[in-house]
Structures are given as C-alpha cells and as structure tokens.
Amino acid sequence: MFPFDNILDMLFNFYGFEDFIDRMHFLFTVKVVVTYVVMISFTDTLVQRIKCWSPHHFVKSWEEYAESYCFYHSTYYYANSSIVGGTAEKKYGLHFWAIYVLATQAALFATPALIAVFLTKKSTKNILSLINTRVESPSQEDEISKQLQFKLGNYLKFYRINSSILGLNNLGCSYLTICHAIVKFLFLTNAVTQFIAVSWIFKRKSFFWGVEVAAEYFKTGKWSQSEHFPLTTFCDFNVREMRQVLNHTVQCVIGVNAVHDKFFFFQWFWLLFCSIITTVHFIIWMRSSFSLSNHVEFINQCLELTTTDHDKHQNNLVVKFTKEILQWDGVKLLQLTKFKLSNIAAKTITRNLFREFTKDWITSVNVQTVISKENRREERTSPKNGETKQILPFPRDMLAIVVQK
C-alpha cells in the first residue's frame, strides 16, 4: 500500500488548492476503500473468504477446487430458508462484484482532483507549488514570499491584459477560481450520486436503508444480514469422472459477505455525512469565493485596515484594488497563502501589491490632472495663423514626464 499512498500524495500535492473537504474525498475516502479492497481481495486478513461443506468422499484437492469455483462463480440462496430446491426461487448475491463496485467508487472519488490537475495551467501550478512549500526557517519563508509576489504579480498582469484584449473584462482573472468551483461541484455530485445509488441498491421498506438496519439492531440486538450478501449459499458444479459427468451441490459459508455487509453499512452513513457536509461547505465556499464584500473584508484584514465611514476614499481604493487588480484568482491565491504558507506571508504580499497599486494609481491621477490642465490652457489659447496646434504627449510619455518631476 505504501507505493499507492506515495502516488496519491504526489497527485494531491500537484492538485494544490485543496482544503479539508477535498482531503476528505480524495485522500481519506480513497485510501480507506482501496485498503479494504486490497485486504479483502488478496489476503484472508479480515476473514476467511469462503468455506464449503463437501461430501465425505471429496479429497482435499476437490474441496479446494469446489471452494475456488464457488467463490468466483455464481452462488445462490433461497429467500425462504425453509423451502429449498424444487420450484423455490433462487437469488444470487453480489459478493464477487462488490470488489469491482468499491474500486469504481474509489476511482470516482479521485476523478475530480485528477480533472483539477489536468485543468490547472503551468503558471498556476508554479504558484501553487510555492504555496505548498514546507517552510523550515524564517529566511526561507521570506524568499518564498518574494518569489510568490513576483509570480503572482505577473500572473495577474497577464490575465488582465488578455482579458482586455479578448473583451472578457467580466470574467477577468478567474480561471483558477472557476476550476476550483467545478471541482467542488463534482465532489458534491459524486457524493450525492453514490449515496443515492447505494440507498437504491440496498433499500428495503424505505430509502434510508442504513437507518433501518441500525434501528433494527438496537431494537433486537441482532445484526440483520443483507439479502445482497447472504452468509450461507449453495453452489452447483460438475465433475467429469469415469466417462460420466457428476453434478454436485455444496453448501458454503461466504465469510467475506459478513464483512461486505458491514462495510457497505458504514459506507452508507459515510456517504450521507459527505453529502451533507459537502453541500454546506459548497454553499459557504461559493459565497466566500465570488462575493466582493467578502473579498474586500479579507484584503482589509491583510492590510490591517478598518472600514470606517470617515475614510471613504481609502475604502474605495481597497475596493478598486480588490475588484480590478486582484480579482477572484488573486484573492483566492492570497487566501491559500494565508492558510497553507503563513499569515505573515499573505499580509506581506498583499501590502506590497497594494503599495504598487497605489503608486500607479497616484501617478495615473497626476497624469490625468496634467492632461486636464494642458487641455484647458490650450482651449483658452487659440493658435495663430500658420502655426500648428500643439499635440499633447501620449499618456505613457506623460507618465514618464510626471515620474521625472
């Protein structure tokens, strides 16, 4: 199991922008299911898989053959144990298919994170790898913060330029956040779908199979065996001997069914828990990820500012910085930096980016002021005959003039 754990951890670190709910789906659930599948498939660690009662004339090799054949082929049982054979209806269990069902469930739990790895672009992966770096000293944290600030600034600038060129200003820098939202929705859909499927397969009187089994156990003190995993079954097979084919029927105890039944019972409650907590988390996460007021509040915390009425200009500047510069992805990456790297690193990067923004904004305001004054002066002074009208410099050139001043 150790190579599998290493591969899963490597993919999860590559995934990058996870939280507790993602770990619950992609790491914990997958590891538990896969560990159970391996233990029940290749070893007799938990319980002996099958034991058949054989006729007295069967030698040991025949007994082993009968048990192997019956385990991997269809065994059946009778719904009414008092009626055996004849016209009684035979029913077949699912012990052989349970392993494949569980393996499919584990793959479905891992699929959303694998999709996220596929969707995440290289530029984002570089930033996420820095955020997920294990810091061993303050100097290393300072160096990572500088690299992270540089890469984050380039990332935001790149998406702002592309958004303005392609006319996607409404979306802006939101690729990472949208990808994460898709992954969150896939995790939720998978948990709810699997819960509905398990409930439909094992349902009895109502849809809440797990609650029925638990209530019956606390009422009677006995475990109610599922009809899909019968403990006692029958198996028919043929043996060719002395130019004739002999038909044999043996009665077997499928020990693994006792474990399957309890594991799916546990899984029913686990899927119910995952569905509820993931639904609540998804609603809260969507509100925090796409709400401008929550973004501004987070940036104010990083800048250690208070939203007061007497400093309306400052509040407007923070809103402009959050909405136009950071946008969804910038805030999301700063939040990840706070929770996964350190709070100090997130505050330092936010302050430096905000300082650069205010410098550019002040410079832009000064440029607009100079241009406005020049235009008003030019309007008051009309050109003489034969003179050409003065052409104001391009704002970028004017920016250089203001900076020099």
N, C-alpha and C positions, 0 to 999 in steps of 0.2 A: 504493500500500500504506500510505502514511502515515495517511490518514483511518481505515483499518481498525485500524491499531496504536493510534491515539488512542482509538477506541471501545472496543477490547479492554482497554486500560489503565484507562479510566474505569470500566468494569464491574468490573474486578478490584479497583480501589480501593474501589468500592462494596461488593464482596463482603466485604472487610475482614479476616476472621480466617483468612488463608491462611498456609501455610508453604512450604517448598521443594518438597514433593511436589505441593501444589496448583499451584504455579507451573509445575512440570514438565508437568502435564496441561493446565492451562487456558491457559497462556501459550506456553510453548516449543513443545509439540506442535502446537497450533492454528496458530501463526504459521508454522511450517515447512510444514505441509500446505497451508495456504491460499496461501502464497507459491509453492509448487510448482504448485498448480492454476492460479493466475493466469498464471504464466510459461509453462506448457505449453499453456494454452487460448487465450491471446490474442496470443502472440508466438512467434517462431521463435528465441528467445534461446538455448535449450539445444541444439536440433537441428531440422533441417527435418522437419516432421511427416510428409509423405508425398511420394514421388516415383515416378511410374508410367512404365513403358516403353510407349510408344504406337507404333502403326503409322506408317509413313513418310508416309502421306497425311493424317495429322492435322495441322491447323493449330494455332497456339499457343492459340487460344481453345478448341479442342476438348481440347487437353491439359489446360488449366486446369480445364475442366468435368469431365473424367474424374477428375482428382485430387481435386477438391472432392467429387464424387459418391461416389467410392470411400472417402474418409476418413469421411464422415458416414453412409454406408450400410454394409451388411454386406459385409466382405471375408472370404474363406475361404482355407484352406490345406489341404494333404493331409498326413496324418500320416506317410505313407511318401513321401518326396520322389521316389523312383524310379518311382512309379505316379501318373500324373496323368490326370484325366479318366476317362471310362467309368464303371465301377462303383465306383471308388475313393471312399472315404468323405470327405466334406467336413467340415471343422471350422472353427468360427468363433472369432475372437479377441475379446478384451474391451477393446481399446484405446479404443473410443468410450465405454464405460461406466465406464472407470477414473476419469474426472474426477468423475462423479457419486458413485461409491463413496468417493473420497477426500473430497469435500465433505461427505458424510454422516458419515464418520469424524470430521472436524473438528468438525462440529456436535455429535456425541455426546460428544466430549471437553470441549466447552464447556458442555454441558447441566447437569451437577451444580453448577457455580458459579452458573449462572443460576437454578437452583432455590434455591440458598442465598440469593441476593439477594431472591428472592420470599418466602422464609420468614422472613427476618430482619425483626424488628419495628422500628418507628421509634425506640423508646427505645434499642434495642441499636445501631442504626445511628449514633445520635448519639455513643455511647460509642466505637464503632469508628472513627468519623471523627476523634475526638480522639487516639486511639491511633496512627492513621496519619498524624497531622500531622507535617510536616517541621519540626524544630526548628532555628532559626538562631542562637539565643542562650540563655544560661542563664536570663535573666529570662522569656523566652517559655516555657521548659520549666517553670518554677515556676508560671506562670499556667495552663498546660495541666494540670499536676498538680492544682492546686486545683479546676479545673473538672471534671476527671476524677474526683476524690474525691467531689465533691458529686453528680455524676450517678450514679456507681457506688453510693454510699450510698442514694440514692433508688430506684435500680433494685432493689437487694437488699431494701430495706424493702418495696417494692411487691409483690414476688413472695412474700415471707414472709407478708404479710397475706393475699394472695389464696389462698395455699396453705392457710393455717389456716382460712379461711372455707370453701373448697371441699373441705376434708378431703384435700388432696393433699400431706400432710407428707412422704411418702416420696419424692415427686418434687422438691418444693421449687423452688428456683431452679436449674433445669436445662434450660430451653428452648434456650438458645444452644448448650450442650454437646451436647444430643441432635441439634440441627440439624446441627452440625458432624460428628457421628458418622455421620449419614445421608449427608452429602455425601462423607465419606471412603469409606463403603461403596459409594456409586455410582461414585466414581472407580475403586475396585478392581474392581467388577463390570464396568465398561465396558472396562478394560484387558484383563482376562482373557477376556471375551467376544470382543473384537476379535481377540485373539491366536488363540483357537480358530477363529474364522471364517476368518482369513487362512490358518491352517495347513490347514484342511479344504479350502479352495478350491485351494491350490497344492500339496497333498500329492502325493507320488509313491509311493515304496515305504513310507514311514513318515510319521508325523505331523510330524516335525521336518524340514520342507522346507528351511528356511534352513541347517541344519547339513549336509544332504545336498549342497546347491549349493556351500557353502563347501568341504566335503571334496573334492568333485569338481574344483573349481577349483585347489586346492592340489596335487591329485594329477596332473592333466593339464595345468594351466596354461592351460586354455581355459574361457571362460565358457559355461555351459550355458543356452541360451535356453529360457525357459518356453513351454510349448505354449499358454498363455493370451495370450502377447504375441509371436506369430511375427514375424520380421523381414521375410520375403518372403511375400506373399499374392497372391491373384487376385481380380479384380473383374469382374462381368458387368453390362453396362448396354446399353440400347437407344438407337438414334439414328434418328429419322424423317427420311428423305431421299428426295425424288422419289417420293412416294406409296408408299413402302415403309419397313418397319421393319428396320433393320440391327442385328444382335446383335454386340456386341464383347466380347472378353475381354482385359483388360490385366493385366500383372504389375506389382505395386507393391512398393516398399520402404517399410514403415511405420517411419520413423526414430524416431518417438516411442516405439515399443514397446521399443527398446533402453534408453531412459531409464525407462519404466514398470517394466520388469523389475528394474532395479537399485534403483529407489526402493522397490518392494514388498519386495525382499530386505533393504534397510536397515530398512524398517518392521517386518519380522518380528522382527528382533533387538531393535529399539527397544520393541516391544510386549512381548516376552519380558522385557526389562530392567524395563519399567514394572510388569509383573505381579508380578515377584519383589520389587522394592524397595518397591512399594506394599503388598504383603501383609505384609512385615516391619514396615514403618512403621505399618500399621494396627493390628497386634497391640501394638506398643510404645505407640502413641498411646492405644489403648483402656485399657491398663493404667495409664498416667500420668494419664488424664483421669477415670477412675472409681475409682481406688484412694485410699482415705482416708489410708493411710500415706504415699503419695507427696505428697498434698496437704499433710499436716502437715509433712513434711520441707521442702517448698518454702516454707511460711509461716515455719518456723523459720529458714530461710536469709534470708528478707526481714527478720525480726525480729532476726537475728544472735543466735539463742539456740541452746543445745546441749541435746539431750535426755539428761539425766542422771538417775540414779535418786534423787539426794538432793533434787531439786526436782520431785517428783511433782505437787505442786499446780500448779506453773507449766505442766507438760506437759499436765495435764488441762484447764487453761484454754485452751491453744492448740488442743487437740483440739475443745473445745466451740465455740471461735470459728470454727474451720475448718468444722466439721460443721453448725452451726446458723445461723451468720451469713453466712459467705461462700458455702458450699455449692459445687456444681460450677461454676456460672457465675462466681461471684466469683473463684474460684481461676483459672479459665480466662482471665478478663479481666486479672487481675494478671500471669499468665504472658505474655500478649500484650503487656502494658505493658512488661514487662522486656525482651522480645526485640525489640520494634519501636520503643518510645519511648526508654527508658533504664532501666538497673538502679537508678539512684538514685531515679527517679520511682516505680518499683514498690515499693521499700523505704519511701519516704516515705509513700505512700498506705496501705500495709499497716500501718505503725506508727500512723498517725493513726486508722485504723479500729479497730485493736486497742486503742488508748488509749480511744476512745469506748466500746468494748465492755466494757473492764474497769471504767470508771466506772459504767456502767449495771449491771454485774454486782455491784459492791460495794454500790451503792445498793440493789439488789434484795435482797442478803443482809442489809443493815441493816434494811430494811423487814420482812423475814421475822422477823428477831430481835426487833424491837419488837412485832410482832403476836404472836409466840410468848410474850413476857413478859407482855403485856397479857392474853392468854388464860389463862395460868397464874395471874396475880394475880386475875382475875375468878372463876376456879374456886374459889380459896380464900375469896373474899368473896361470900357469898350475898346477894341483895337482900332488903331488909326489906319488911314488909307495906305495900302501897300505893305502893312505889317501882318505877319501871320499870327494866328491865335496860339497862345502858349498851351502845350499839351502836358497835362499832368502825368507824372510818372505812374507806372503800373503799381498797384498796391504792394507787390512784392518788393519793387525798388524803393517805394516809400518806406517799407518796413526797415530796409537797410539804413535809410536816412535817419529814421527815428532811433534805431539802435545806436547809430554813431553818435547821435546827440546825447 
